[in-house]
Amino acid sequence: MDQLANIPWALVAPLLVLQLVLALLAIVDIVRIHDTRGPKWMWVLISLFGSTLGPIAYFIIGRKSQ
């Protein structure tokens, strides 16, 4: 338990919130958009398990411009 006390939560918490918001935005967009580059299930997995870079990769690479 001493390890959890040593974590600087004031720095870590905003990054965790950013990661959660990006993942949720990406998943909502994947569900709402008609077509993506690659299968939608793949982008959902990348967005969920790809840390902060997964959703960013979806918005840059996976989303087709209309």
N, C-alpha and C positions, 0 to 999 in steps of 0.2 A: 503493500500500500504506500510505501514511501515514494515509490516511483511516480505515482499519480499526483502526489503533493508537489513534486518538483517540476511538473509541466507548467509552462507559462500560459495559462488559459486565456489571458487577455490577448495574446497573439494567435493562439490556435483556434479559438472560437469563431472569429470572423472568417477564417479560411474554411472551416467546416460548414458554416452557413453559406458561403459562396459556392462551395462544392455541391451542397444540397440544392440550392436555387438553380444552378446551371443544369444539374441532372434533371430536375423537375421540368424546367423550361424545354429542354431537349426532348424529353419523353412526351410532353404535351404536344410539341410541334410534330414529332414523328407520328403520333396518333392522328393529328388533324390534317397533315399534309397528304396529298394524293399520291405522290411518287417521290422516291428517294433514289440516290445512287447506291445500289446494293439493297439487300433485303432489310425490311424494317426491323425484324427480330435481331439482326446483327447489330444495328445501330442502337437498339434498346440495351443490349448487353454491353456494348462499348460505353454507352452513356452511364450505365449503372456501375460498372466495375472498372472503368477507365480513369478513376480519380477525377481530377479537374480537367485533364486533357481530353478525356473521352467526349464530353459534350461540346467542347471547343472544336474538336476534330469533326464532329457531326455538322456543326454550323458552317464550318469552312469547306469540308469535302463532301459530306453526305447529302446535304440539302440541295435539291435542284432549284435553280432560279426559274421563275415562271414568266 
